[in-house]
Amino acid sequence: MAKRSNYQQRAIQNYYQNRDAIMLQRLGDLISELYLAEGAARARLWKRVVGALEKLQVAQSRIDLIVDSDNPALLANLYKELIEPR
C-alpha cells in the first residue's frame, strides 16, 4: 500500500471531523430532490436518505417510519431537528 502524502492525510482527517456537517448538507439536498422526484428516481433517493440518516445515527425505528410514509415533509421536520443547536 502506498504511503499517503500529508495533504491526503489532512483531507481524510478533515472529512471525518466534518462528517456530520457533510451528511446534514447532503440530507438537505436530498430533501429538495425528493419534493421534485417521481417514480423510480424517488425510490433511489429514499435509499440515499436512509444511508445518510444511518450515518447521522438516527434511530432505525424513526428512519423506517419516515421512509414508509414516503413523505418528504416528515423528513424535513427531522432535518430541522437535527440542525437546531442544542
C-alpha positions as CSV (number, residue, x, y, z in Angstrom):
1,M,0.0,0.0,0.0
2,A,1.4,3.4,-1.0
3,K,2.1,5.9,1.7
4,R,-0.3,8.9,1.8
5,S,1.0,12.4,1.5
6,N,0.5,14.9,4.2
7,Y,-2.1,16.6,2.1
8,Q,-4.1,13.4,1.6
9,Q,-3.9,12.7,5.4
10,R,-5.2,16.1,6.2
11,A,-8.0,15.8,3.7
12,I,-9.1,12.4,5.2
13,Q,-8.9,13.8,8.7
14,N,-10.9,16.9,7.8
15,Y,-13.6,14.7,6.2
16,Y,-14.0,12.6,9.3
17,Q,-14.0,15.7,11.6
18,N,-16.8,17.3,9.5
19,R,-18.7,14.2,8.6
20,D,-21.9,15.2,10.4
21,A,-22.0,18.6,8.7
22,I,-21.4,16.9,5.4
23,M,-24.2,14.4,6.0
24,L,-26.6,17.2,7.1
25,Q,-25.8,19.1,3.9
26,R,-26.3,16.0,1.8
27,L,-29.6,15.3,3.6
28,G,-30.9,18.8,2.9
29,D,-30.1,18.4,-0.8
30,L,-31.9,15.0,-0.9
31,I,-35.0,16.6,0.7
32,S,-35.1,19.2,-2.1
33,E,-34.7,16.5,-4.7
34,L,-37.4,14.3,-3.1
35,Y,-40.0,17.0,-3.4
36,L,-39.4,17.0,-7.2
37,A,-38.8,13.3,-7.9
38,E,-41.3,10.8,-9.1
39,G,-41.3,7.0,-9.7
40,A,-38.1,5.1,-9.7
41,A,-36.0,8.2,-9.1
42,R,-37.9,8.8,-5.9
43,A,-37.2,5.3,-4.7
44,R,-33.5,5.7,-5.3
45,L,-33.5,9.0,-3.4
46,W,-35.1,7.3,-0.4
47,K,-32.4,4.7,-0.4
48,R,-29.8,7.5,-0.3
49,V,-31.7,9.2,2.5
50,V,-31.6,6.0,4.6
51,G,-27.8,5.9,4.2
52,A,-27.4,9.5,5.3
53,L,-29.7,9.1,8.3
54,E,-27.8,5.9,9.4
55,K,-24.5,7.8,9.2
56,L,-26.1,10.5,11.3
57,Q,-27.1,7.8,13.8
58,V,-30.8,8.4,13.7
59,A,-32.8,5.6,15.4
60,Q,-33.7,2.8,12.9
61,S,-37.4,2.9,14.0
62,R,-37.6,6.6,13.1
63,I,-35.9,6.0,9.8
64,D,-38.4,3.2,9.0
65,L,-41.4,5.4,9.9
66,I,-40.2,8.3,7.7
67,V,-39.3,6.1,4.7
68,D,-42.5,4.1,4.9
69,S,-44.6,7.3,5.0
70,D,-42.9,8.4,1.7
71,N,-43.5,12.0,2.9
72,P,-40.7,14.5,2.4
73,A,-42.3,16.8,4.9
74,L,-41.7,14.4,7.8
75,L,-38.1,14.2,6.6
76,A,-37.8,17.9,6.5
77,N,-39.1,18.1,10.1
78,L,-36.4,15.6,11.2
79,Y,-33.8,17.7,9.3
80,K,-34.9,20.8,11.2
81,E,-34.5,18.9,14.5
82,L,-31.0,17.8,13.5
83,I,-29.7,21.2,12.5
84,E,-31.1,23.1,15.6
85,P,-28.4,23.8,18.1
86,R,-29.0,22.1,21.5
